[in-house]
Amino acid sequence: MQKVHLDTDLGGDIDDLCALAMLLRWPGGVELTGITVVGDTFGRRTGYVRRVLELADRTDIPLAAGAETSGGYYPYDLGLPDELRYWGGPVPPSPNPLRQALDLLKKSIEHNATLIGIGPYTNLYLLDLEYPGILQQARLFLMGGYVFPPRQGFPAWGNAMDFNIQVDVRSAQHVLTHSNPTLIPLSVTVETALRRSYLPDLRRAGRLGQLIARQMEAFTGDEHNEENYGKTCPGLPRDIINFQHDPLACAVALGWADGIEIQELPLLIEVQEGLLTERIHPAGSPIRMVTKIDGGRFNEFWLRVVSQP
């Protein structure tokens, strides 16, 4: 059984919840050696992860809060949605000292777990400062990166939309230049979709599926992606509620390869006008990057996995 450590900012964009649900129901199972939370606010995001694990009857998984927004890592308040609408009521926060998250990350790497980062890279940066060179030992997969623009028919997003990297440029630059990651970039994750048509199957998929359905309904009222992208991007389904950035990253890390192409590219990592850029250059370091996916295949695969009772 494959060992996995998840570093997540679950609690804002609902694709983190969709990613964790997929890991918990992965065919054949995975051994989650730990979950660390990044961009937390007094342990609130960690409390949300704890609630998800309770709903899935997986409170055995080690969990720790990592970098806090109060630490000055981010240029603005990352924010959290209304707990009543998204969670059905107040969720107890679960704070702890940062050291617990760093120790949990270190332990997972030492146990050869695949490390998947689906939030800002702050925890990974702090880990490498505490234990210099440890990221070089990790089998690391990161949601983020931007080299090629999205294909025609999908949102014409630029590098500034790459939240995981641009919200904490210092951490991202350090991690990308002190590790050997595989990047699952924004330009391919925009080809995925969490669809309104999935709601009936999710409502029948136990407490975890019902939570996803609840948050999908709340999210669509906040983001209006059907209107903004479903009607304007011919490559996406008209009933798109959200993109599946983080679930795709997790699936690639676990070896799902249906329609996936990965290239090793020489990337030069630089900061330009406050944004981190990754561009192909002969002097760049070789970094593996997903360059092609089949979004429709992945969408249906995710639904099959998560909608299991």
N, C-alpha and C positions, 0 to 999 in steps of 0.2 A: 504494500500500500504506500503510495507516494506521500511524503511528508511535505507540508505546506505551512508557511507563516504568512499571514495577511496583515498588511499595514494599510489602514483605511481611515477615511474621514467621514464615515457613515453618519447620516443625520441631516444632510442637506439635500443634494441631488440624489434621487432615489436609486440611481444605478448601483451605488454601493450596497444597498439592501439586496438588490437583485443579484449582485455578485456573491454576496455571502450566502444567500439562499441556494444558489447553484452549487457552491462548494459543499454545503451541508448535505446536499442530495446528489452529489456527483456519482455517476454509475460506478459501482465497485467500491466507492468510498475513498476518502482521503483522510490522512491523519493530520489534523490541524494542530501543529505543535504550539501555536500561539496566535493571538490577535493583538495588535497594538493599534492605538487610535492616535491620529495626528490632527492638529488644528482644533483641539478640544476647547471647551469653555467650562471650566470648573467641573469637569467630569461628566458633562451632560451627554456628549456623544458616546462616551464609554458606557453610560447608563443605557443608551439606546441599544448598543451592541449586546449588552447583558440581557436586555429584554428579548431580543431576537433569539439568543441562545436558550433562554428559558422557554420560549414558544416552541423551539425545536427539540427540547429536552436534551440539550448539549451543554449543560453548565459545567461539564468536566473540562472544557477547553480553556486553557490559561488566557487571561485577558488583562491588559494593562493600558492605562491612559498615558499618552506620551506628551509631545509638545503642546503647550497651551497657547491660545491666542494672546494671553496676557504677557507672554514672553517677548513680544515685540518682533516676531518673525514675519508678520504679514502687514501689508500697507493699509489694510482696512479690516473692519469687523466682518468675519466670515458669515456670521448670522446663522440662525436656525429657524425652521418653520414652526408654526403653531402646533403645540403638542396635542391639543384636543382633536384637531382635524387629522393629524398624521398618525397619532398613536392612541387615540381614544381617551386621553387624559394624561395627567402628570406622570412622568417617568422618573424615578429616583436617580439622581446623579451618582457617579461612581468614580470619584477622584482618587488619585494616589500619587506619590512622588515620581518624578520623571525617571529616576533610577530604575524603577521596576520595569518600565517599558524597554529601556536600554538593555537591561539584564536578560529580559525575555527574548529580545531580538538576537542578542549574542548567543544565547543558549540554542536557539533554533538554527542559527548558522553553523554552530559547532556540531549539531546533530544532522547536518546535511539536508536541511529542509529547503525547498524552493521558496524564495522570498518574493512575494508579489506586492508591489506598491501601487495602490490605486487612489492615493491622495497626494497632497504636497509631499515633497521629499525631506521634510524637516527632520523627522525621526532618524532617517538614514544618515543624514548629515551629522547630527549630534552623536549618533553611534560611532561614526568613523572618527570624529574628533576625540571621543573617549577611548576608542580602541583603534589607533591608526593602522590602516591597511586591512581591516576586517572585511570591508566591502569587496575587496579583491577576491576573497574566499567564497563569496556568496554566488549562488545560482540565482540571478536577479532578473525579474521581469517588471517593467515599469509601464504603467499607462501614462502616455505623454510623448512629446516630441513632435517636431514639425519640420519636414524637409521638402516634401512634395505637396502641392495644394490638393484639396479634395477633387475628385473627378467631377466632370460635368454632370448635372442632374442632382447633385447633393449640395448642402449649404456651402457657400463660397467663403468659408471662414479663413481668417489669416492667423499668423503666429500668435497674435495677442490673445486669441481665444483659448490658448493652451493653458488652462487654469492650473493644473498640477505643477507645471514648471514656472509659469509667470507670476504666480502668487508668492513665490519664495525663490527668487532668482539665485540668491547666494547659495542656498542649499542645493538647488538643482544643478548649478554649475559644478559644485564640488562633487556631487554624487556621480554625475556623468563623466567626470574626468578622473575619478578614483575608483571606478568599478568596471565591470565588463557586462553591461546589461543587454537585455533584449527589449527594444522599445516597441510598444503597440501604440502608434501615433494617432493623433486626432484626425488626420486626413483619411484614415481607414475606419476608425470607430464611428465616424459620422454616417457610415453606410449601414449601420445596424438600427433596429427599431424595436421598442416595446410598444405593442399595439393594443388598441382598445378591444379588438376582437379576442384578446387573450383573457379578458376579465371573467367570463363564465368558467373556464377551466381553472383559473387561479382561485376563484371562490370555492371550488370543490376540493382544493388541495390542502386541506387542514388549516391550522391556525397561522402557519407561516404564509401560505398562499393567500389567505384572507387579509393578512396585514399588507402584503404587496398590493392587492386589489384596492384596499382602502387608500393607500398612499398614492396609487396611480390616479384615483379619482380626485384626491386633493391636489395632486401635482398638476393635473391638466387644467384645473381651475386657476392655478397660479401662473402657469407657463404658456398655455395656449399653443402648444407645438403643432397640433393638427392644423390650426389656422396659419401659423407662421411658416411651417415647413411642409406639412402634408399636402397643402394646396399649391405650393410654389416650387417644390423640388420633385421632378418626375421620377427620380431614382428611389424615392422613399414612398412607403405606403401612405395613403391619405389619412389613415386613422392612427398615425404615430402619436404616442403620448410622451415618449422620451427616447433618448439614445441609450444604447447598451455599451457605453465605453468600457466600464469596469468589468462586466461579465465577460466581454470578449478578451480582455487582457488576462483574466484568470483562466479562461479556457485554453488560450494559447500556451500559457505557462504549464498547464497540465497535459499538453501534448495534442490537443484537438487540432487537426490539420486539414479539415475538409474545406477546400477552396483557399487555403492559406498559402501565401508565398512570403518567404523571409530572405532578405538579402543582407550581406555584410557590406557596409558602406564606410568609406573613410570620412569621418565627420569632424569638422572644426567647430569647437564649442566656444562661442564668444558672446559678450554682452554688448549690444548696440542700442543706444538710446533707451536704456533701461530694460530692454527685453533680451532674454536669452535666445540666441540663434544657433541652429545646428545646420551647417551647410557642407556639402560635399567638396572636399579639397584634398589634393595629394598629400598635404602635410597633416591631415586629420588622423585621428585614431579610429581603428576599425570597430564599428558598433553594429550589432545585429538589429534589424528593423523590419517589422512586418510591412510589406509594400502592397499586398493585394489580399482581399478577402471576398467571400461570397456572403453578403449581409443577410440575404433571405434564408440561406441554409443555417446560418448561425441563429437567427431569430427563432426558427422552428426547433432547433436543437435545444436552445435555452428553455423554451416552453415545455418540451418533453421532459427535460430533467426536473424542472422546478414544479411542474404540475402533478408529479407523483403524489399519491395520497400519503 
